Amino acid sequence: MRIRDLLRPQAVDLHPDIQDKEGAINHLVDLVASTGCINDVERFRQAVFDRESKSSTGLGEGVAIPHAKSAGVSYPGLAAMVLREGIEFDSLDGSKARLFFIIASPHKASDEHIDVLAHLSSLLIDKKVREKLIAAKTSEEFLEIVDKAEGDEKNEEQEKQANPKETVSYDLVAVTACTAGLSHTYMAAEALEQKARELGISIKVEADGAAGNRNPLLPEDIAGAKAVIVAADRTVRMNRFIGKPLVRVGVNDGINKPEELITRALSPDCQPYSLVFRSEAVSIPMRMYRHLMSGLTYIMPLAATAGILSAFACLPFLNGTSIGFFFDTIGYSIGILLLPVLSAFIAFSIGGRTALVAGFTGGVMADMTGAGVVGALVNGFAGGMIAYMTSILAQRFLKGHDAMFALLVYPLVGALGVTAVAEFITNIPASFLDTHINSLINHAGLPLRVTIGAVLGLMMSADMGGPLNKMAYACGVLLLADSIPEVGAGSKVMAAVMAGGMVPPLSAGLASLLARPFFSMRERQLSFKAIGKGLLFVTEGVMPYMLIAPKRMRFACFTGSGVAGALSMAFQCGVCAPHGGIFIIPLSPQMLQYLMALGIGTLVGVVLFISGRIGVRIVRQ
């Protein structure tokens, strides 16, 4: 199967009147639907927009390839479009997109289909091919260029197969992989191969795509190579590269920075890969952040369970009863595990299983001495480093006989080491800091409370699941874990964080219901879905509404979230769990005030969403 088997003349449109990203995607969906490969156009359209909301398919160099798998697709299809002036498409390199292809895939795309997509992605890497396609005057000429370029590529491949070398040795080997395993995977592979040819460097690239590995690396390929490049957004098999100089980056760098990656890989300074390899692009703060997130992952269900059970015990019809006492006892028992579990899994993230006991001990020491969550954090990192260094020394001096020490010596050394560190170094300053943080929040005046709440709300809507959002959420969860089972400083911070995260999707969904003419059909269809996600504290529900006038829409999110967070802290509202949204609000002792803060913030967001869309309409007219 060739690209021409999927790309029909009626699915090629040159120079339509398209002004924005949403219009481009809608037009491409209609084009590919004209080929008859779509059985449910709106279902596929929504799948394309959902894919676009996760990350832009604007690949740079003027190219965009929107794509999606959907049950609304009967069989694979392609469509293409060229825009004379280009449009903003949130491309990776910031350039306007002029050349568009859309890929329609059924849920179970065949291997043959993946091959066709790989050819398409490879063709678009060639600058000359892109320029010819953009300059095409008719759809027939456009298709002839695609056909010729694909034919040249296949002839080159056949020539290679007809004249194999007896012994092939590569200067570099590489692996490319993206989350979906479609376009980005093959474009990164082609970019690396093309740049290597330009530089006179031999390379073999394994494209780990949706249909499995294409051009898999053999042991002899890896053994003979000077270095390795891994451009992947997901896990690939890494142990096979132990001892080889290696550069590890995301797949987008493989597309946009092939020459830089090749230069880094062949540099004498490139570090060999080992089991403790760390990419030079990952800073120490980012590593610490990842270890912290690992600890949070494990305490969140504990914090939610302990907080909800304790809140149940305080309800008027349960307070003082045997059932209420049972709930309170279980909630308290789980609550006292929060700091040890947090510390243990931070240590585990650093040093593996041998660090669990050291980390758990650090959390127990923090709890016993009143060092709170600050002590648990510090002791978790200390326990992880102690266990990690112990294992490194054992491997070096015991020369493979350290396994017998894993169940006794590692835990014992880790526990004693972190106890000494906690007792004599970390717990006293950590206790002082933890006490003053809680005291500051509990006894803050109205201006300071409003400021704290506003900042937390703004962070929650700043990047919709990005680092700022996660850091605000981490503060809420950590301080909540510090106060459970009581409604203390942590519950107030968590309430402001949750309000800030609920407002954006609630505002967008309600605005699209109240001012329907100013929102697209797809946005109106997603109204109740966005409201539902907002009620459940899923901030990313607002993302489909950010495609049109993103700066105006982001301002609406900022302002609404900031107002909700500020009012929540002003009213000193508290929640008992780190998630749950509308389901845990009834358990808040200040339920009416919290609903008021959430409602006012949402109303502000609705007004700004609608006014922003009205402004866009006026500008376009």
VEXDREN-2710 file (C-alpha; in Angstrom, 1 decimal):
% VEXDREN-2710
k/r/px/py/pz
1/MET/0.0/0.0/0.0
2/ARG/1.2/3.5/-0.9
3/ILE/0.4/6.9/0.3
4/ARG/-1.6/7.5/-2.9
5/ASP/-3.8/4.6/-2.0
6/LEU/-5.1/6.6/1.0
7/LEU/-4.8/10.2/-0.3
8/ARG/-7.6/10.9/-2.8
9/PRO/-7.8/13.9/-5.1
10/GLN/-11.0/15.2/-3.4
11/ALA/-9.2/15.1/0.0
12/VAL/-6.6/17.7/-1.1
13/ASP/-7.4/21.3/-0.8
14/LEU/-5.0/24.1/-1.8
15/HIS/-5.3/27.6/-0.3
16/PRO/-8.8/27.5/1.4
17/ASP/-9.8/30.6/3.4
18/ILE/-8.8/29.4/6.9
19/GLN/-7.9/31.9/9.7
20/ASP/-7.2/29.8/12.8
21/LYS/-6.2/26.5/14.2
22/GLU/-9.8/25.3/15.0
23/GLY/-11.0/26.1/11.5
24/ALA/-8.0/24.2/10.0
25/ILE/-8.7/21.1/12.0
26/ASN/-12.4/21.2/11.3
27/HIS/-11.7/21.6/7.5
28/LEU/-9.3/18.7/7.5
29/VAL/-11.8/16.5/9.3
30/ASP/-14.4/17.4/6.6
31/LEU/-11.8/16.7/3.9
32/VAL/-10.9/13.2/5.1
33/ALA/-14.6/12.5/5.7
34/SER/-15.3/13.2/2.0
35/THR/-13.3/10.0/1.1
36/GLY/-15.9/7.8/2.9
37/CYS/-13.5/6.4/5.5
38/ILE/-15.4/8.0/8.4
39/ASN/-18.6/6.4/9.8
40/ASP/-19.1/9.0/12.6
41/VAL/-17.7/12.4/11.6
42/GLU/-18.4/14.1/15.0
43/ARG/-16.9/11.3/17.0
44/PHE/-13.7/11.4/14.9
45/ARG/-13.7/15.3/15.1
46/GLN/-13.8/15.1/18.9
47/ALA/-11.0/12.5/19.0
48/VAL/-8.8/14.8/16.9
49/PHE/-9.5/17.8/19.2
50/ASP/-8.9/15.7/22.3
51/ARG/-5.6/14.6/20.9
52/GLU/-4.7/18.2/20.1
53/SER/-5.5/19.3/23.6
54/LYS/-2.8/17.0/25.0
55/SER/0.0/18.4/22.9
56/SER/0.2/20.3/19.6
57/THR/0.7/18.3/16.4
58/GLY/2.4/21.3/14.8
59/LEU/5.7/19.7/14.2
60/GLY/7.6/22.8/13.1
61/GLU/9.1/23.7/9.7
62/GLY/5.6/24.8/8.6
63/VAL/4.2/21.2/8.9
64/ALA/1.2/20.0/11.1
65/ILE/-0.2/16.5/11.2
66/PRO/-3.3/16.3/13.3
67/HIS/-4.3/12.7/13.8
68/ALA/-6.4/10.4/16.0
69/LYS/-7.6/6.8/16.4
70/SER/-11.3/6.5/16.7
71/ALA/-14.2/4.0/16.5
72/GLY/-15.7/6.6/14.2
73/VAL/-13.2/5.6/11.5
74/SER/-14.1/2.6/9.3
75/TYR/-10.7/2.3/7.5
76/PRO/-7.5/4.4/7.3
77/GLY/-7.7/7.7/5.5
78/LEU/-5.6/10.8/4.7
79/ALA/-6.3/14.4/3.7
80/ALA/-4.0/17.3/2.9
81/MET/-4.2/21.1/2.8
82/VAL/-2.0/24.0/2.0
83/LEU/-2.4/27.5/3.3
84/ARG/-0.7/30.3/1.4
85/GLU/0.0/32.6/4.4
86/GLY/0.0/30.0/7.2
87/ILE/-1.6/30.1/10.6
88/GLU/-0.5/29.9/14.2
89/PHE/-0.7/26.2/15.2
90/ASP/1.3/26.1/18.5
91/SER/4.1/24.6/16.5
92/LEU/7.2/23.2/18.3
93/ASP/9.5/25.8/16.7
94/GLY/6.9/28.7/17.0
95/SER/6.6/28.9/13.2
96/LYS/3.3/29.2/11.3
97/ALA/1.9/26.0/9.8
98/ARG/1.3/26.0/6.0
99/LEU/1.4/22.3/5.0
100/PHE/-1.2/20.0/6.7
101/PHE/-2.0/16.3/6.6
102/ILE/-4.6/14.7/8.8
103/ILE/-4.5/11.0/9.6
104/ALA/-7.7/9.1/10.3
105/SER/-7.0/5.7/12.0
106/PRO/-9.5/3.0/13.2
107/HIS/-8.9/1.7/16.7
108/LYS/-7.0/-1.3/15.3
109/ALA/-4.8/0.0/12.5
110/SER/-2.9/-2.6/10.6
111/ASP/0.9/-2.9/10.4
112/GLU/0.6/-2.0/6.7
113/HIS/-1.2/1.2/7.6
114/ILE/1.6/2.1/10.1
115/ASP/4.1/1.6/7.3
116/VAL/2.3/4.1/5.1
117/LEU/2.3/6.7/7.9
118/ALA/6.0/6.1/8.4
119/HIS/6.6/6.9/4.7
120/LEU/4.5/10.1/5.0
121/SER/6.4/11.3/8.1
122/SER/9.7/10.5/6.4
123/LEU/8.8/12.4/3.2
124/LEU/7.9/15.6/5.1
125/ILE/11.4/15.8/6.7
126/ASP/12.8/16.6/3.3
127/LYS/12.8/20.4/2.8
128/LYS/12.7/20.1/-1.0
129/VAL/9.6/17.9/-0.9
130/ARG/7.9/20.3/1.6
131/GLU/8.6/23.3/-0.6
132/LYS/7.3/21.6/-3.8
133/LEU/4.1/20.6/-2.0
134/ILE/3.5/24.1/-0.7
135/ALA/4.1/25.5/-4.2
136/ALA/1.8/23.0/-6.0
137/LYS/-0.9/24.8/-8.0
138/THR/-3.4/21.9/-8.4
139/SER/-4.3/18.8/-6.3
140/GLU/-3.2/16.6/-9.2
141/GLU/0.3/18.3/-9.1
142/PHE/0.3/17.9/-5.3
143/LEU/-0.4/14.1/-5.6
144/GLU/2.2/13.7/-8.3
145/ILE/4.9/15.2/-6.0
146/VAL/3.9/12.8/-3.2
147/ASP/3.9/9.9/-5.6
148/LYS/7.4/10.8/-7.0
149/ALA/8.9/11.4/-3.6
150/GLU/7.6/8.1/-2.3
151/GLY/8.8/6.3/-5.3
152/ASP/12.3/7.8/-4.9
153/GLU/12.4/6.7/-1.3
154/LYS/11.4/3.1/-2.2
155/ASN/13.9/2.9/-5.0
156/GLU/16.6/4.0/-2.6
157/GLU/15.6/1.3/-0.1
158/GLN/15.5/-1.4/-2.8
159/GLU/19.0/-0.4/-3.9
160/LYS/20.2/-0.8/-0.4
161/GLN/18.6/-4.3/-0.2
162/ALA/20.0/-5.3/-3.6
163/ASN/23.6/-4.3/-2.6
164/PRO/24.0/-5.4/1.0
165/LYS/27.3/-5.0/2.7
166/GLU/28.8/-8.0/4.2
167/THR/29.7/-6.3/7.4
168/VAL/27.8/-3.2/8.6
169/SER/29.1/-1.1/11.4
170/TYR/27.4/2.1/12.5
171/ASP/28.9/5.2/14.1
172/LEU/25.6/5.7/15.9
173/VAL/22.5/3.8/16.9
174/ALA/19.3/5.4/18.0
175/VAL/15.8/4.7/19.3
176/THR/12.8/6.9/18.7
177/ALA/9.4/6.5/20.4
178/CYS/6.4/8.8/21.1
179/THR/3.4/8.1/23.2
180/ALA/1.0/7.3/20.3
181/GLY/3.7/5.6/18.2
182/LEU/2.7/7.3/15.0
183/SER/4.0/10.4/13.3
184/HIS/6.5/11.8/15.8
185/THR/8.3/8.4/16.1
186/TYR/9.0/8.2/12.4
187/MET/9.7/11.9/11.9
188/ALA/12.4/11.8/14.6
189/ALA/13.9/8.7/13.0
190/GLU/14.0/10.3/9.6
191/ALA/15.4/13.5/10.9
192/LEU/18.3/11.7/12.6
193/GLU/19.0/9.6/9.5
194/GLN/18.9/12.5/7.2
195/LYS/21.1/14.7/9.3
196/ALA/23.6/11.8/9.8
197/ARG/23.8/11.4/6.0
198/GLU/24.5/15.2/5.6
199/LEU/27.3/14.9/8.2
200/GLY/28.8/11.7/6.6
201/ILE/27.9/9.7/9.7
202/SER/26.4/6.2/9.5
203/ILE/23.4/5.6/11.8
204/LYS/20.8/2.9/12.4
205/VAL/17.5/4.0/14.0
206/GLU/15.0/1.8/15.7
207/ALA/11.5/3.3/15.3
208/ASP/9.6/1.9/18.3
209/GLY/6.1/2.7/16.9
210/ALA/2.5/1.5/17.3
211/ALA/3.1/-1.7/15.4
212/GLY/6.2/-2.6/17.3
213/ASN/9.9/-2.0/16.5
214/ARG/10.8/-1.0/13.0
215/ASN/14.4/-1.7/12.0
216/PRO/15.2/-3.2/15.4
217/LEU/18.8/-2.8/16.8
218/LEU/20.7/-6.0/16.9
219/PRO/23.3/-6.8/19.6
220/GLU/26.1/-6.5/17.0
221/ASP/24.7/-3.1/15.9
222/ILE/25.0/-1.8/19.4
223/ALA/28.3/-3.4/20.1
224/GLY/29.9/-1.8/17.1
225/ALA/28.4/1.7/17.6
226/LYS/30.4/4.6/19.1
227/ALA/27.3/6.0/20.9
228/VAL/23.6/5.8/21.4
229/ILE/20.8/8.4/21.0
230/VAL/17.4/7.7/22.7
231/ALA/14.7/10.2/21.7
232/ALA/11.7/8.9/23.4
233/ASP/8.7/10.1/25.4
234/ARG/8.1/6.7/27.0
235/THR/9.9/3.8/28.3
236/VAL/12.2/1.8/26.0
237/ARG/14.5/-1.1/26.7
238/MET/17.7/0.6/28.1
239/ASN/19.7/-2.2/29.7
240/ARG/21.1/-3.2/26.3
241/PHE/23.0/0.1/26.1
242/ILE/25.0/-0.3/29.3
243/GLY/28.5/0.9/28.8
244/LYS/27.8/2.9/25.7
245/PRO/28.0/6.7/25.6
246/LEU/24.3/7.8/25.5
247/VAL/22.1/10.9/25.1
248/ARG/18.6/10.6/26.4
249/VAL/16.0/13.2/25.3
250/GLY/12.4/13.6/24.3
251/VAL/11.1/12.7/20.8
252/ASN/10.6/16.3/19.9
253/ASP/14.3/17.0/20.3
254/GLY/14.9/14.2/17.8
255/ILE/12.8/16.0/15.3
256/ASN/14.1/19.5/15.9
257/LYS/17.7/19.1/17.1
258/PRO/19.1/16.1/15.3
259/GLU/22.5/17.7/14.6
260/GLU/22.9/18.8/18.2
261/LEU/22.1/15.3/19.4
262/ILE/24.5/13.7/17.0
263/THR/27.3/16.1/18.1
264/ARG/26.6/15.5/21.8
265/ALA/26.6/11.7/21.4
266/LEU/29.9/11.7/19.6
267/SER/31.5/14.1/22.0
268/PRO/34.2/12.8/24.3
269/ASP/32.2/14.2/27.2
270/CYS/29.2/12.0/26.6
271/GLN/28.6/9.8/29.6
272/PRO/28.3/6.0/29.3
273/TYR/25.0/4.6/30.2
274/SER/24.7/2.6/33.5
275/LEU/21.9/1.5/35.8
276/VAL/22.4/4.8/37.7
277/PHE/22.6/6.9/34.5
278/ARG/21.0/10.4/34.7
279/SER/20.5/12.5/31.6
280/GLU/22.7/15.6/31.7
281/ALA/19.6/17.6/30.7
282/VAL/17.9/16.7/34.0
283/SER/18.8/19.2/36.8
284/ILE/19.1/18.3/40.4
285/PRO/15.9/20.2/41.3
286/MET/14.0/18.3/38.7
287/ARG/15.3/15.0/40.1
288/MET/14.3/16.0/43.6
289/TYR/10.9/17.0/42.2
290/ARG/10.4/13.6/40.7
291/HIS/11.4/11.8/43.9
292/LEU/8.9/14.0/45.8
293/MET/6.1/13.2/43.3
294/SER/6.9/9.5/43.9
295/GLY/6.2/9.9/47.6
296/LEU/3.0/11.9/47.0
297/THR/1.7/9.2/44.7
298/TYR/1.7/6.7/47.6
299/ILE/0.3/9.0/50.4
300/MET/-2.6/10.4/48.4
301/PRO/-5.0/7.4/48.8
302/LEU/-4.0/7.2/52.5
303/ALA/-4.6/10.9/53.1
304/ALA/-8.0/10.7/51.3
305/THR/-9.1/7.6/53.3
306/ALA/-7.9/9.0/56.7
307/GLY/-9.4/12.4/56.1
308/ILE/-12.8/11.2/54.9
309/LEU/-13.2/8.7/57.8
310/SER/-12.3/11.3/60.3
311/ALA/-14.7/13.8/58.7
312/PHE/-17.5/11.2/58.8
313/ALA/-16.8/10.7/62.5
314/CYS/-17.4/14.4/63.1
315/LEU/-20.9/14.4/61.4
316/PRO/-23.6/15.3/63.9
317/PHE/-25.5/12.0/63.6
318/LEU/-22.3/10.0/64.1
319/ASN/-20.4/12.1/66.6
320/GLY/-20.3/10.3/70.0
321/THR/-21.7/7.0/68.7
322/SER/-19.8/3.7/68.5
323/ILE/-19.8/3.9/64.7
324/GLY/-18.3/7.4/64.8
325/PHE/-15.7/6.2/67.3
326/PHE/-14.8/3.4/64.9
327/PHE/-14.4/5.7/62.0
328/ASP/-12.3/8.1/64.0
329/THR/-10.0/5.3/65.3
330/ILE/-9.4/3.9/61.8
331/GLY/-8.9/7.4/60.3
332/TYR/-6.4/8.2/63.0
333/SER/-4.6/4.9/62.6
334/ILE/-4.2/5.5/58.9
335/GLY/-3.3/9.1/59.4
336/ILE/-0.2/8.3/61.6
337/LEU/1.2/6.3/58.6
338/LEU/1.2/9.3/56.3
339/LEU/4.6/10.7/57.3
340/PRO/6.5/7.3/57.4
341/VAL/5.0/6.3/54.0
342/LEU/5.8/9.6/52.4
343/SER/9.4/9.4/53.6
344/ALA/9.7/5.7/52.7
345/PHE/8.7/6.2/49.1
346/ILE/10.8/9.3/48.6
347/ALA/13.8/7.1/49.7
348/PHE/12.6/4.2/47.5
349/SER/12.6/6.5/44.5
350/ILE/16.2/7.4/45.2
351/GLY/17.7/4.1/46.3
352/GLY/15.2/1.3/45.4
353/ARG/14.0/-1.4/47.8
354/THR/17.1/-1.2/50.0
355/ALA/16.1/2.3/50.9
356/LEU/12.5/1.6/52.1
357/VAL/13.5/0.8/55.8
358/ALA/15.7/3.9/56.0
359/GLY/13.0/6.1/54.6
360/PHE/10.3/4.6/56.8
361/THR/12.5/5.2/59.8
362/GLY/13.0/8.8/58.8
363/GLY/9.2/9.3/58.7
364/VAL/8.8/7.7/62.1
365/MET/11.5/10.0/63.5
366/ALA/9.8/13.0/62.1
367/ASP/6.5/12.0/63.6
368/MET/8.0/11.2/67.0
369/THR/9.8/14.5/67.4
370/GLY/7.1/16.8/65.9
371/ALA/9.2/17.6/62.8
372/GLY/6.0/17.1/60.7
373/VAL/5.9/16.9/57.0
374/VAL/9.1/19.0/56.6
375/GLY/11.0/16.5/58.7
376/ALA/9.5/13.6/56.7
377/LEU/10.6/15.1/53.4
378/VAL/14.1/15.9/54.6
379/ASN/14.5/12.5/56.3
380/GLY/13.2/10.7/53.2
381/PHE/15.9/12.3/51.0
382/ALA/18.5/11.6/53.6
383/GLY/17.4/7.9/54.0
384/GLY/17.4/7.4/50.3
385/MET/21.0/8.8/49.9
386/ILE/22.3/6.8/52.9
387/ALA/20.8/3.6/51.4
388/TYR/22.0/4.4/47.9
389/MET/25.6/5.1/49.1
390/THR/25.6/1.9/51.2
391/SER/24.6/-0.2/48.3
392/ILE/27.2/1.4/46.0
393/LEU/30.0/0.7/48.6
394/ALA/28.8/-2.8/49.1
395/GLN/28.8/-3.5/45.4
396/ARG/32.3/-2.2/45.1
397/PHE/33.9/-3.9/48.0
398/LEU/31.9/-7.1/48.3
399/LYS/32.3/-7.8/44.6
400/GLY/29.0/-9.5/43.9
401/HIS/28.5/-11.1/47.3
402/ASP/26.4/-8.2/48.7
403/ALA/23.1/-10.0/48.1
404/MET/23.3/-11.8/51.5
405/PHE/23.3/-8.4/53.2
406/ALA/20.1/-7.1/51.5
407/LEU/17.7/-8.4/54.2
408/LEU/19.8/-7.5/57.2
409/VAL/22.7/-5.1/56.8
410/TYR/21.2/-2.6/54.3
411/PRO/18.0/-2.0/56.4
412/LEU/20.0/-1.9/59.6
413/VAL/22.6/0.5/58.4
414/GLY/19.9/2.7/56.7
415/ALA/17.7/2.8/59.8
416/LEU/20.6/3.7/62.2
417/GLY/22.1/6.2/59.7
418/VAL/18.9/8.1/59.2
419/THR/18.1/8.0/62.9
420/ALA/21.4/9.7/63.6
421/VAL/20.9/12.2/60.9
422/ALA/17.4/13.0/62.1
423/GLU/18.3/13.2/65.8
424/PHE/21.3/15.4/65.4
425/ILE/20.9/17.3/62.2
426/THR/17.5/17.5/60.5
427/ASN/14.7/17.2/63.0
428/ILE/15.3/20.4/65.1
429/PRO/15.3/22.9/62.2
430/ALA/12.6/20.9/60.4
431/SER/10.4/21.0/63.6
432/PHE/10.9/24.7/63.9
433/LEU/10.1/25.3/60.2
434/ASP/7.0/23.0/60.2
435/THR/5.6/24.6/63.3
436/HIS/6.0/28.1/61.9
437/ILE/4.5/27.3/58.6
438/ASN/1.4/25.9/60.2
439/SER/1.3/28.8/62.7
440/LEU/1.6/31.3/59.9
441/ILE/-1.3/29.9/58.0
442/ASN/-3.5/29.3/61.0
443/HIS/-3.0/32.8/62.5
444/ALA/-2.5/34.9/59.3
445/GLY/-4.4/38.1/59.0
446/LEU/-7.0/38.6/56.2
447/PRO/-4.6/40.2/53.7
448/LEU/-2.0/37.5/54.0
449/ARG/-4.6/34.7/53.8
450/VAL/-6.1/36.3/50.6
451/THR/-2.7/36.5/49.1
452/ILE/-1.8/32.9/49.8
453/GLY/-5.1/31.6/48.5
454/ALA/-4.8/33.8/45.3
455/VAL/-1.3/32.6/44.6
456/LEU/-2.3/28.9/45.0
457/GLY/-5.3/29.4/42.8
458/LEU/-3.3/31.1/40.1
459/MET/-0.7/28.3/40.2
460/MET/-3.4/25.6/39.7
461/SER/-4.6/27.3/36.4
462/ALA/-1.1/28.5/35.3
463/ASP/-0.2/25.4/33.2
464/MET/-3.1/22.9/33.5
465/GLY/-1.3/19.9/34.9
466/GLY/2.3/21.3/34.4
467/PRO/5.0/21.9/37.0
468/LEU/3.3/25.0/38.7
469/ASN/0.0/23.2/38.9
470/LYS/1.7/20.1/40.4
471/MET/3.7/22.1/42.9
472/ALA/0.6/23.9/44.2
473/TYR/-1.1/20.6/44.5
474/ALA/1.9/19.1/46.2
475/CYS/1.9/21.9/48.8
476/GLY/-1.8/21.1/49.5
477/VAL/-1.3/17.4/49.9
478/LEU/1.8/17.7/52.0
479/LEU/0.3/20.2/54.4
480/LEU/-3.0/18.2/54.5
481/ALA/-1.0/15.1/55.5
482/ASP/0.6/17.2/58.2
483/SER/-2.8/18.0/59.8
484/ILE/-4.9/14.9/59.3
485/PRO/-7.1/14.0/61.1
486/GLU/-7.6/17.5/62.3
487/VAL/-8.9/20.4/60.1
488/GLY/-5.8/22.5/60.3
489/ALA/-3.6/24.6/58.1
490/GLY/-3.2/21.9/55.5
491/SER/-6.9/21.5/55.0
492/LYS/-7.2/25.2/54.4
493/VAL/-4.4/25.2/51.8
494/MET/-5.9/22.1/50.2
495/ALA/-9.3/23.8/49.9
496/ALA/-7.8/26.8/48.1
497/VAL/-5.9/24.5/45.8
498/MET/-9.0/22.4/45.0
499/ALA/-11.1/25.6/44.4
500/GLY/-8.4/26.9/42.0
501/GLY/-8.4/23.7/40.1
502/MET/-12.2/23.3/39.8
503/VAL/-12.9/26.8/38.5
504/PRO/-11.4/26.7/34.9
505/PRO/-13.4/23.8/33.5
506/LEU/-16.6/24.9/35.4
507/SER/-16.3/28.4/34.0
508/ALA/-15.6/27.2/30.4
509/GLY/-18.4/24.7/30.4
510/LEU/-21.0/27.2/31.8
511/ALA/-19.8/30.0/29.5
512/SER/-20.3/27.8/26.4
513/LEU/-23.9/27.0/27.6
514/LEU/-24.8/30.6/28.4
515/ALA/-23.3/32.2/25.4
516/ARG/-23.6/29.5/22.7
517/PRO/-23.2/31.7/19.6
518/PHE/-19.6/32.7/20.7
519/PHE/-18.4/29.1/21.1
520/SER/-17.9/26.4/18.4
521/MET/-20.2/23.4/18.0
522/ARG/-17.6/21.1/19.5
523/GLU/-17.1/23.4/22.5
524/ARG/-20.9/23.4/23.1
525/GLN/-21.0/19.6/22.8
526/LEU/-18.3/19.4/25.5
527/SER/-20.1/21.8/27.9
528/PHE/-21.5/19.2/30.3
529/LYS/-18.3/17.1/30.1
530/ALA/-16.2/20.1/31.1
531/ILE/-18.6/20.9/34.0
532/GLY/-18.5/17.3/35.2
533/LYS/-14.7/17.4/35.1
534/GLY/-14.7/20.7/37.0
535/LEU/-17.0/19.2/39.7
536/LEU/-14.6/16.3/40.0
537/PHE/-11.5/18.6/40.3
538/VAL/-10.0/17.7/36.9
539/THR/-8.5/21.0/35.8
540/GLU/-7.5/19.6/32.4
541/GLY/-11.2/19.6/31.4
542/VAL/-10.7/23.2/30.3
543/MET/-8.0/22.4/27.6
544/PRO/-10.4/22.1/24.6
545/TYR/-11.5/25.7/25.2
546/MET/-8.0/27.0/25.1
547/LEU/-7.4/26.5/21.3
548/ILE/-9.2/29.8/20.4
549/ALA/-7.6/33.0/21.8
550/PRO/-5.5/31.1/24.3
551/LYS/-4.2/34.3/26.0
552/ARG/-7.7/35.6/26.7
553/MET/-8.9/32.2/27.9
554/ARG/-5.9/31.8/30.1
555/PHE/-6.6/35.2/31.7
556/ALA/-10.1/34.1/32.4
557/CYS/-8.8/30.9/34.1
558/PHE/-6.2/32.8/36.1
559/THR/-8.6/35.4/37.4
560/GLY/-11.4/33.0/38.3
561/SER/-9.0/30.5/40.0
562/GLY/-7.3/33.3/41.9
563/VAL/-10.6/34.7/43.2
564/ALA/-11.8/31.3/44.3
565/GLY/-8.6/30.5/46.1
566/ALA/-8.5/33.9/47.8
567/LEU/-12.1/33.7/49.0
568/SER/-11.6/30.1/50.2
569/MET/-8.6/31.2/52.4
570/ALA/-10.5/34.4/53.5
571/PHE/-13.4/32.3/54.8
572/GLN/-10.9/29.8/56.3
573/CYS/-12.5/26.9/54.5
574/GLY/-11.0/23.4/54.9
575/VAL/-11.4/20.1/53.1
576/CYS/-10.6/16.6/54.4
577/ALA/-9.1/14.9/51.3
578/PRO/-6.7/15.7/48.5
579/HIS/-9.2/14.9/45.8
580/GLY/-12.9/14.3/45.2
581/GLY/-14.2/17.7/44.4
582/ILE/-18.0/18.0/44.9
583/PHE/-18.1/14.7/46.7
584/ILE/-16.0/15.9/49.7
585/ILE/-17.3/19.5/49.9
586/PRO/-20.3/18.3/52.1
587/LEU/-17.8/17.1/54.6
588/SER/-16.3/20.6/55.0
589/PRO/-17.1/22.3/58.3
590/GLN/-17.5/25.6/56.2
591/MET/-19.5/24.0/53.3
592/LEU/-21.6/27.1/52.6
593/GLN/-18.7/29.5/52.6
594/TYR/-16.7/27.1/50.4
595/LEU/-19.5/26.8/47.9
596/MET/-19.8/30.6/47.9
597/ALA/-16.0/31.0/47.1
598/LEU/-16.3/28.4/44.4
599/GLY/-19.4/30.0/42.9
600/ILE/-18.0/33.5/42.9
601/GLY/-14.7/32.4/41.3
602/THR/-16.6/30.4/38.6
603/LEU/-18.9/33.4/37.9
604/VAL/-15.9/35.6/37.4
605/GLY/-14.4/33.0/35.0
606/VAL/-17.7/32.7/33.1
607/VAL/-17.8/36.5/32.5
608/LEU/-14.2/36.7/31.4
609/PHE/-14.6/33.6/29.1
610/ILE/-17.6/35.2/27.4
611/SER/-16.1/38.7/27.1
612/GLY/-12.9/37.1/25.7
613/ARG/-14.9/35.3/23.0
614/ILE/-16.9/38.5/22.2
615/GLY/-13.6/40.3/21.8
616/VAL/-12.3/37.7/19.4
617/ARG/-15.5/38.0/17.3
618/ILE/-15.2/41.8/17.1
619/VAL/-11.5/41.6/16.1
620/ARG/-12.3/39.1/13.3
621/GLN/-15.1/41.2/12.0
END
